[in-house]
Amino acid sequence: MATPPQASPGAPNTDKKSPMTPAPPTISPGAPRFTPPNLQQDQIASPSIKNPIMRSPENGVKTGSPVPHLSTPPGPPVFTSPVRPAAVPFRTSPATPQPVAFSSGSSLPTSSPPHFPNGSAELQQQLPGATEESMPAGESPCVLFSAHKLLKQKKLANVPSLGFGVLVSPGRETSTGPQVIHRDPHRCHNCGAYSNLYSNILIGSGQWQCVICRNLNGSEGEYIASSKEELRNFPELSSPLVDFIQTGNKRPSFVPVTDSRTSAPVVLVIDECLDEAHLQHLQSSLHAFVDSVPPTTRIGIILYGSTVSVYDFTEESLASADVIPGGTSPTQETLKGLIYGTGIYLSPMHASKEVAHLIFSSLRPYKLNVPEVSRDRCLGTAVEVAMAIIQGPSVDMSRGVVKRPGGNSRIIVCAGGPNTYGPGSVPHSYTHPNYPHREKTAIKWMERLGREAHQHNIVVDILCAGTCPVRVPVLQPLANASGGVLVLHDDFGEAFGVNLQRASARAASSHGLLEIRCSDDILVTQVVGPGEEANIDTHETFKNDMAVSIQMLSVEETQCFSISMQNKHDIKSDYVFFQFAIQYSNVYQADIARVITIRLPTVDSVSAYLQSVQDEVAAVIIAKRTLLQAKSYSDAIDMQTTIDERVKDIASKFGSQVPKSKLYRFPKEISLLPELLFHLRRGPLLGSIVGHEDERSVLRNLFLNASFDLSLRMIAPRCLMHREGGTFEELPAYDLAMQSDTAVVLDHGTDVFIWLGAKLAADEGRSAAALAACRTLAEELTELRFPAPRILAFKEGSSQARYFVSRLIPANKDPPYEQEARFPQLRTLTIEQRTKLKSSFIHFDDPSFCEWIRGLKAVPPEPI
């Protein structure tokens, strides 16, 4: 039934400005939240980062080619000038916090005197364990603790305002790569923990003691050695991070195949109801996408409106498609007709590149005189068809051998409006008498579809653009439950095109399982991230396995889990142990078990604990827990009050009271934390900077799953001032940076702003050079970020400059001595320049950081 493609009307715009105020999608569809049963949930994670590492792909300046320019003129030459460090009193915001230091030495104290079932009292004398190698700072970004020491006293350690937690990034690559082991791991027969560098080992018998449950286990003679030095040859006994890899040769009747026939495909599902202006931008982005896709990647193209058009790649000089009705879910007969027919709907790019260009060039704008929001779009049906195309015949057998694609397949929906036709649809208008019920039904249907996609290792990303409301509460569950993302764009231009390319290029491993094991002193109270509680029958279990197990919806470098913990009781041992095991199948069809084991010392001293607190990590964990409760705008306002109470409580519990005063001095050891929380309460995640609830909802969902780097930037922007000579100076994100003769780059995670002062803008030559440098720097800073941020440039005093001003801490009303203490760059200005700067500010009622913290009955911490 191949027919010439219907004149594909373009695809409408879909963006943030939906006239609705729905709460952010509930966590049900693939929930970015998992709470272990019967565990307390009101603990907050904590602290910050000392000794920052400057420069990672997310936060640092990185040389390399800039982001491809789509439908815009070529960019300026690559800008590689270094960022100049900030002035002394201001500590720059690091790209990656300092990881836990792994002490060297052969003595590995145990948490309590061991009890040996076999009378193996010789254990401690024989070998305290394998060596602990020091890990250079920044090389283990997969696990970031909020503090590098734990308080022994339960009462203080469990103070809700400054709890304890860890950020785990299962798919994050390390700079040098982990130690790789091509054999099965040794696991504790009692609790399932893995042998590691802290395990005590009997070198005579090869037995090893589990650090989690203290059980003694055999190693089948593998750990028998003449000396402890020999055990250094076992990677798991010498490194805190190892990957156990099992390839297909150990799987019965499975043969790994890496050619294009089994590589995970990408299917584009494109809205064909666009007006001409939006369609032209979309076509430019689609053509650039085709040119960027690797030649072996299999691609499929589906358009949807009132019908679903599945494009056939058998015709080399003609864009032809099979058309399916969109009003109902496709029948099994319809799908069989497609799958078992003569059409080719998934084809490697090297064989279908010209056809793909031809298909995209054939798209036509929507012709009927119908408002964007009222056009029939059967998005749900189109995704169902795309899933059927990816799955193909029920079992692909070749001489009794099963072939499977590596990693997750991906559906990328390019949407310009809401799903208003067919399954999972909502009425065109909010005034429809049955709209609330229809919306509730649609949300459940979309969540079910997302879960079905996840079961088949298919990730659904939804990229929306334009000004037509897309009904975010309906679409978000589909993306969440499948392990994908929903992103809003202003239009189908450059940012959309970059995200289209990066979405397709993301390596998404499948069958992910995260297991968290801790010493008996520690209780996991909450997990926030892209996963859900794992069913007991989906993974191997052990006799006394107390691990918290999380089924990951996908395993990607851009994702992160926030794990909150607390003391079960006062800790008597000198150390506590944590082990994180991530099991998944990668894109090369190998089964990976990544094991990370960390030992943290315990202390009685509150000061020693506070000095080990990592401010940025603590802020991110606190923010994720807070955002989890901000399901609507009114909730977000309530959470601002919660942030206030948290800061007051930290000051009263851990700070010191000012003599002859009721004020508390905020602890100097965590001086950066309150400023990060101030950015959080007034920024787009909790504040009123973002105009519509749909936008806030998308930002919150993105933030709950985001990596540490992106999460930190979404909380607190990074401010870089352009200097003569092609360098940039990093400054605090204060409004005092708005100096008329400079250009400033402000990186706020999902948005990057370039601000040109009025005096600089008046000099055409200088402003052009500064703008080019700022633009290139912005692209370098976000080169590997997903979603790619929009980059906006504007001049001082323009209407768009409000986006920039609203994200800076207002310090212009503070007394001069306080301004200089927190923004030391002011000391380099002349009296005339400072006078002009002061006169340039417009008075607002927003409090400065110092005013805010004093209003909480606390003394602002001294800047570092």
N, C-alpha and C positions, 0 to 999 in steps of 0.2 A: 504494500500500500504506500510505496514511496511516492510522494507528491512533491511538486515544487514547493519550496518553503513559502508559507504565507508571508506577504509583505510584512516583515516583522516590525511592528511599531516599536519605537525605541523603548527605553525604560524610564519610568518616572523617577523623580527625586524622592529621596527619603532621608529625612534627617531628624534633627533633634527637636524641632520646634513643634512637636505634637501638642495640640491644645488639650492635653489631659494631664492629670496629676496622679497617675498610678504609683503605687509603692514599688520599690525595686523588686524584681521578680523574686519570688520565694525560692528558698534553696532546694525545694523539692526536685526540680528537674536536673539531676546530675549534680545537685547541691554543692556549692562551694563551701559546704560546712559539714563536718561530721563530729558528732559528740558521742564519745564512748558511753555505753549504758551505765546509768547509776553513778555518774561522776559529776562532781560539782562544776558549775560553769561560770562562776563569776570572778574568776581570777584573771588578772591581766598580766601580760608579759612585760618585760622590762627593758632596760638600759641602753648603753651607747657605745661609741667606738673611740677607743684611744688609738694613737699612732696610726693615723689613716694612711691608706695606700692611695696615691693620686691616680688616676687614669685607668679606667676599664672601658670596654667598648660602650657601656651605657653612659658613664659619667665623665670619662676623661677625654682629652683630645687625642684623637687617633688618626694617624696619617693613613691615607688610602683614598681610593676613588670615591667621590661623593655619590649620593643617592642618584639614580638615573632621573633625568629630567623628562617629564612626560607632558606633552602638549604645551611646553614652554620653551623659551629660547635657551640655548646652552648656558650653563652656569659659568662662573668665573674659574680661574685656574685653582687647582687644589691648594688649600691653605694649610700649611704645616707648621706655622710658627708656634712655639711653645706657650703654654699658659703661664703667666708670671704668678708666683705664689702671692697670697694675700699679705697685707701688712701684719706685723708680728702679733698684736693682740688678738687677731681673728684667726681662728682655726678653720681651714678649708674643709668643706664637706667631702669626705672620701668617697671613692667609687665603691670600694669594698672594705668592709671592716676587717680588722686584724683577726685572723683565726686563732683558735686556742693554741697556745704554745705547747708543743709536745716535748717534755723534758727528756734528756738523755740519761742513760744510766741503766745498770742491770737490776737495781733493786726496785721491785714493783710491790709496794705494800698492799696487802689485801684489806678489804673493808672490815673483815671480822675474822677471828681465828677459825680456820677451816675445820670441818668435821669430815673425816675420810671414812667412807664405808669399808674400805679394804685395809684399814690400818696403815695407810700410806703416810705415816708421819714424816717420812723422809722428804716429802714434797718440797717443803720450804728450803731444806738444805740443798736439795739436788739442783733446782734451777728456779729462781724466782720468776723467770719468764724470758721471753725473747727480748731483744733489744728494742728500745723505743727510739726511733729516729726523729730528730727534730724536723719539723716541716716548716720551710721558709714561709714568712708572712705572705698571705694572699694566695697561696697555692691550694687551699682547700675551701673554696667558696661554697661547696655543697651544703655545709652545715655551719650556721652562724648562731652562737648562743648570745643571749641578752646579757650574760655576765660570765666571766671566766673563773669565778669562784662561787661557792654556795655557802649561805649562812647555815650554821648548824641548828640554830634555834628556830623551831617551827613557827613560833608566833611572829617573829620578825621576817622570816623568809617568805611567809604567806601573806604579808601585807598586800591587800588587793590592788592598791594604787601602784605599787612597784613590784609586780610578781616576777616570775622567772619563766623563760621560754626559749624556744629555738626556732629558727627558720631553716627548713630543709628544701633544697632545690634538687629533686631527683634526677632531672635530665641535664643539669648544668655541666658543661665541659670544664675541666681543670686545665691550667696553663701547660702543665707537663704531662697530663694524662695519668690515670691511676695505674697501679701495678696490675698486670693481667695474668690470670691463672687459668690454664686450660685443663681443669680437672674439677671433680666434685669437691665442695667444701666439707670440712669437718664441723659437725653441728652437735650441740649438747643434746644428749638423749632425753634429758629431763625438760628443758625449757625451750630448746630450739635455737639458742644463741649460737653464733659462729665463733670458732677459735680466732684469737686475735693477738696483737702484740702485747697485751696486758695479761694473757693467760699464763698461769703458773704451769710449768711442764716438768714431768719426771723424765729426764733424758735417758734413764736406764730402761724404762718400759714404754716410753712414748705417750704416756697418759697426760692429759691436760685438764686443768680445772677451769670451769666456766666462771667468768667474772660476774655474771648476772645472778646465778642461783647457787654458785659454789660447788656444783656437782662435778665429780671426777669422771672423765670420759676417756675411752680408748681412741687411738688414731690408726688402728690397724698396723701398728709398727712404724708408721711413716715418720713420727717425730722422735724415734730412737736416734740418739746422737752421742758421739764421744765427748763432746763439749757443747756448752751453750752457744759458742761462736758458730757452730755448724747450723744452728737454727736460723741464723740470719739469712740463709739461702731460701727460706720459705717467705714469700712476699707477705702473706697474711700475718706472719709473726714479726715483721719488721716495719710494716707501714699501716697507718690508721685507715687508709682508703685502698680497697682492692676491688677488682672486678673478676668474678668467676664467670667464665664463658663456656657455654655448651653449644656446639654447632650441630648441624643436622645428622652427623654420622652416628649420634647416640639416640636418635629418635627412630623407632621402628617405622618402616615404610614411608619415610619422609626424605625427600631429596631437595636441598636448597637450590633454587634457581634464581639467578640474579638478572636475567635478561628482561627485555621490555615486556614480554608476555606476562610476567608475574610481578613487575614493579607496581607499587601502589599508584593507582590512577588519580587524576584530578578532574572533576567534572564541574564545569561552570554552569550555573543555573541563573539565567539572565532575564530580568524583567523587561518585557517588550512593550510597556505602556508609557514610554518616555516622550516628552516633548523634544523638539528638534535641538534646542540649545544643550540640554542634558545629554542627548544621544550623541552629539558630536564629541563631547568630552569623554563619554563612555567608550566610543569607538577608538579614540586615540589611546586610551588606557588599555583596551583589549588588544589592539595591534602591538603595543609595546610589551604586553604580557606574553604574547605568542613569541616574540623575538627573544624573550628572556628565558623561556622554558628549556631545560636540557633536552637534547634530541631523543633520548630514550624514554622520557616521561610520557605515559599514555594520557591522552586528554579526551574529554567528552564535552559536547556543547548542547545545552537544552535551553529553549526559550519558553517563557510562560506568560499568558495573559488570560483569556477565557479558555484557551486550549494549551496543551503542552506540545511543543515541537522538538522532536529528538533528531538531531542532525546526523546524517549518514555520510561517512567518509569514503564510500565506494566510488562516488562521482568525483573525478579529479578536477573538472572544469565547471562544475555546477553545484550551487548550494541547494541541497535537497534535504527534506526532513520528513519523518513520519509524524503524523499529527494524532494526538490522543485527546479525548474530551477531558476538560478540567473540572467539571462539576462534581464528580465523585472520585473516590479512590479507584485506580485502575484495577480491572479484574485480572484473575490469574490467566485467563485466556488471552487478554490483551498483552500482558507482559510476556507470555510464552511466544506470542506472535512476533514480538520484538527480539527477544533473546535468541530464539531458535530460527529466526528468519535469515534473510541473505544480507541484511544491512550490517555495516560496521560502525558501531557507536563509540568505541574506545579505540584510539589509534595512536601509536607513538608519534611524537611531534615531528621527527625527521621525515615521516611518510605523509604527514597531514598538514604541514605548515602552510602551504599555499592555499589549501582548501579552507583552513581556519581563517586566514586573512580574507578570503572570498566571502565566507559566511558573515564575518563582522562588517565587511563593506556593504553587504546586502541589507543590513538592518535599516528599517524605515521608521520615522517618527509616528507617534499615535495620531490618527487622523480624525477620530470622532470628536464632536463637541461635548465632551464629558469632563467634569472637573477631575483633577488628578486623584483625589481621595475616593472618588466614586467609580473608578475604572475597575473592571473585573480582573483580579489577579489570583490565580490558583497556585500560589506558592507551595502549599502543602502537597498537592498532587504532583507537582514538578519534582519535589524532593523525593517523594515515594518512587517515582520513575527513575530518578538518578540512582537511588539505592539499588533498585532492581538491575539496572545496567551494570553497576559495579560488581554486584554479586554474581551476575551471569547465571549459567546453569547451576542447579542445586549442588552438584558435585562435579568438579572438573577432574576426570580420571584419565590417566594415560598409563596403560599397562599396570594398573593397580597402584600407581604412585600418586599421592595427593600433592598438588602444588598449591602454594599460598603466596600472596603478595607479602613483601616485607614491610613492616610498620603499618600505620593507619592509612587508609584511603581518605580522600578529602573531597567534600562538596563545598564549593564556594558560591554562595548566593549573592548576586548583585541586585539589590532591591531598591526600588524607587518609590514604594508606597506600601500600604498594608495588604495583608492577605484577606481579600474580600469575597472570594469565590471558592466553592468546594470545601473539602474537609479542613478543619482548623481555622475557618474564616470567621470574621466578625462583620456586622453590618457596616455599611458605608458611613453612617452617622451615629454619633454618640446619643442623639435624641431618640434613636430607635427604642420603642417601649421594652423590648426584650434584650437590650444591649448587655446589661450586667450578666445575665444568664449565659448569653451567647459567648461572651468573653471568657467566662469561667470554663465553659465547655471547650473552647478553643485552646486555652492554656493547657488543660489536661491532655488534649489530643496532641498538641505540639510536644509536650513532655514525653508522652508515650513514644512518639516518632523519634525523638532524640535518643531515648533509651534503646530503641530498636536499632538505631544507627550505631550506637556504641557497642551493642552486642555483636554487630558485624564488622567491628573495627573501622567504622566510618566516622570521621569528624566533620561536622557541619559548621562552617564559618559563615556569618551573615554580614556582608559589607553593605551598609545603607548610605544613600547620598541624596541630597536635594532638600527641599523645604516641605515636602508632603509628609504628614505624620505617618510613621510606620507601625504604630501601636506596639511599642517596645515590650510591654508586659506579655504580649502574645508570642512574639518571636524569641525573646530571651530564653525561655525554657528549652526551645529546640537546640540552640547553641550550647547552653549549659549542660544539658543531659548527654550530649554527644561528645563533650570535651572540647568544643570549639569556642569561638568568641563572637560577640556582636559589636560592631564598630560603626559609629555615626560619622559622616563626613559632610562638609558644606556642599560639595558638588562631586562630580565624577572625574575631576581633574587630577592634578599631580599627586596629592596625598592618597587619594583613592587608588590610583594606579600603582603607587609604591606598595601599598598594603596588599593589593591583589597579588603582586609578585612575591612579596614576603610570606603571605599566607600559603601560597602554593609551594614555596621552597622550604617551609619549616619541616624539619625532620621530626615526625611524630611516631614514637615507638608505641607498641600496643601491649595489652595484657599486663598492665602495670599493677604491682602490689607493693605497698609500703608497710613495713613492720617496724614498730618502735618498741625497743626493750630497754628498761632502765633498772638500776639497782633497786632493791626492795624499799629503799628509803623514799623513792620518788613516785609520785602519782601523776599520770597524764590526765589533765582536766578538760582539755578542749583541743580540737584540731580544726583549723580553718583552711580551706583550699579546694582545688578541683578534684574532689573524690567523695567517696561514701563508704560506710562501714562494709567491710568485706564479709561475705557469707562464709561460714566455717567450712563449707564443702568446696570452696574455690582454691584452697591452698593447704599445704601440708601442716598438720597440727601435731603437737607433742604433748606428753603426759601432763606436764604442769606449765604449759605455755601461757604466760600472762601478757603476751605482746598485744599492743593495740594495732590492728590490721586495717589498712585502708585500701580500697579498690580505687586505683587512679583511673580517671576517665581518659587521659592520654598522658604520655611522658614527653614533655617538651622543655627546652632550655628556658623558655620564657615564663615558666610556672614555678610556684613556690607554695609550700605548706607552712602555716604558722601553728606551732604546737606549744600550748601553755601547760605548765607543770607546777606542782607544789610539793612541799615536804609532807610525808605521811605522819612523821613524828620527829622529835629531835634526832639529829644525825650524830652518831657516836664515832663513825669511821672517819679517816682522813681523806678519803676519796669516794666519789660516786662515779658509776660507769653508765654510759649511754651507747646503745648500738642501734643503728638505722640500716635496715636491709631493704634494698629496692630491687625487685625482680620484674623484668620486662623482656619483651622480644623486640630487638632493634630492627632498623630498616634493612639490614643485611641478613635477616632471618636467624640471627643467633640469639639464644636465650642468655640473658645477662642477670647475674646476681651481684649488685654493687653493695658492698658492706663497709660501713663507716663506723669505727669505734672510737669513742672519746672518753677520756678520764678527766674529771674536774676535781680540784682540791676543795675541801670544805674549811671554813674559817669561823672563829668566834667573833672576830673584830668586824664591826659594822663598817668602819672606815676602809678596811681592806676589801670588803665586799663591794662597797660603792666605787672604789678605785678600779675594780675589775669590770664594772658595768659598761656595756657598749651602748652609748646613747642612741645611735641611729637604729640599731637592731631593736632596742627596746621600744623606740617610737613607732617603728613599723608594726611590731606585734600588738602594741596598744591600739594603734589605728585600725588594724584588721579586726580586732575584737570589738572595737567601738562601731565601726562601719557595719558590722554584721547586724547590729540592732537598729541601724538607721534606714528602715525600710520605706520611709516617706519623708517629706520635707519637715513635717512636725516632729518626727522622730529625730531628724538631724539637728533641729533646734534643741531638743532635749539632750542630745549627745554633747552639744557645746557646753551645757551646764555640767554634764558628767566630767568633761575634760577639766573644767574649773575646779570641781571638787577633788579630782585626782591630784592636781598640782598642789592644792592646799594640804591634802593628806600626806603627800610625800614630804612637804616642807615640815609639817608638824611631827611626823614619825621619824624622819631621818635627818632633819635639820636641827639647828640650835636656836634657842629663843634669844632674841635681842635683849640685853639687860634693860630693866625698867621699861619694858614694852611688851605688848601682846603680839608683836610681829615675830615671825620665824624666819631665820636666814636659810634660804634654799641651799642644800648641800653643794659645796663647790665641786665635788668629784663628778657630779652629773649636771654640770652647768648648761650643757647644750640641750638637754632633754626638754625643759619648759619652752624654749624657743621653737623647737620642732613641733611641739603640741600646740603652740600658738598659731603657727602656720596651718596646722591641721584644722583648727576650729574656725578659722576665717577663710580658708581656701575653698576650692570648688567641691571638695568631698563633703564638707559639712556646712560651709558658708553659703552665701547667696550670690556668689560671683556668677555661677552658671544660671542661665535664665529659665530653663524648663526642667520639670521633674524627670522627663524621659532622658535628658542628658545626664542628670545626676545619677539616675538609675544605672545607665550604661557605665558611667565612670566607676560607680561603687562595685558593680559586678566585675569589671576589669581589675580593679584594685585588689579585691579579695583573693584573686588567683595569681596576681602579678609577682614577678621575681623581686628580689630585694632591691635591686638597682632601680627598677621602674617604680616600685612602691615608694622608695625614699624620695625620688624626684616628684612623684605625684603629691607627696605630703609637703615638702619644702623645696621651692625652686632654687636653682643654681644661677648665680648672677655673675656675668663676666663682662668687664668693661674693656673696650677697644682702646689701645694705646698707639701713639705714633711709633712707627718702626715695625708695625705688624705684630705686636704682642697683645696678649689679653691678661688682665689682672682680675683674679677672682675676689669678689667683695661680698659682704653680707647682703642678703636680699632686702635692703632697706630703701625707702624712697629717696634717701640722700644720694643714691647713685644717679638720680635724674639730673645730671649736670649738662648744661646746654651745649657745651662744646665737645661732647663725647657721644659715642654709640655704645649701646649696652645690649647684650644677649641674655635673655632670661629663659632658662630651660625648666619647664614645669611638667615634664613627663609626657603628657599627651598633647601639649602645646609648647611651641618655642616662639618667643617674641623677640623681634629686633626693633629697638627704639633708637631713633636718631634725634639728638638734641637740636633745637631750633637754630642755634648759632652754627653748628656743624652742617645742618641741612642747607643753610644759605650759601655755603661754599660748595658749588657743584662738583668740583674735582675731588675734594677731600671726602665729601659725603658718598660719592660713587665708589671710591676705593674702600671706605669704611664699610659700606653696605655689602660690597662683594666679599670682603674678609669675614664679616659677620655671618653672611649667608653660608659661606663654605664651612665656617666653624660649626654652625648649627647642623649642617648635614653630616659633618664628621662626628659630632657628639652623638647623633642618633642613627648612625650608619647601620647598626645591627638591631635597632629597637623594633619591637612589634607589640602593638600597632605603631606604625610610623606616625609621628606627630604632625600636625599641621604647622607650617612655619609662616608666621605673619610679620610683615615689616611695616612700620608706620612712623610718622614724624611727631615730635612733641606738639601737643595741643590739638592733634587730630581726634576725631570721634573714636577711632579704634584704639587710641592710646589708653583708654579706660581699662581695656583688658590687661594691660601691662601694669598700670598704676595700682589696680585693685589687688594685685598679688604680692605687692611689696609691703613690708611692715612700715606703717607710718611713724617715722621718728622725728619729723620736722618740728614737732612741738616740744620735744625734750630739751632740757637745758644743754648748753654747749658742751659742758664737761662730760655729760652722759653720752652725747652724740659722738664725741671724739673717742670715748672709751669703747664704744660698740662699733664705730665706723671710723677707724683711725686714718683712712685715706683723706678725711677732711683736713687733717693737719698739713697736707701738701698744697691746699688751696690758699690763694691770697685773700686778704680781707675783702677786696672788691668781689672776688668770685664767690665767697661765702655769702656776702650780702645779696648778690644777684640770685644765688640758689635759694636763700631764705624767702626772698620776695616772689619767687616763681610758684610757690605752693599755694594751693587753694585749701581753705580751711574745711576739714571734715570732722565729724564727731567720733570717728573711729579711734579707740585708744591705741597708744603705742604699746610695745611689749612691756616696757617698764611700768607704764600706767596700769596695764592689765594685771600684772603680777602683784603690784602693790594693792590693787583692789581685792586681791585674794588673801590679804593679811600676811603677805610674805615679802621679804626683801629680795630684789632681783639678784641672781648670782653674778659674781664678777666674771666678765668675759675672759676667756683664756688667751 
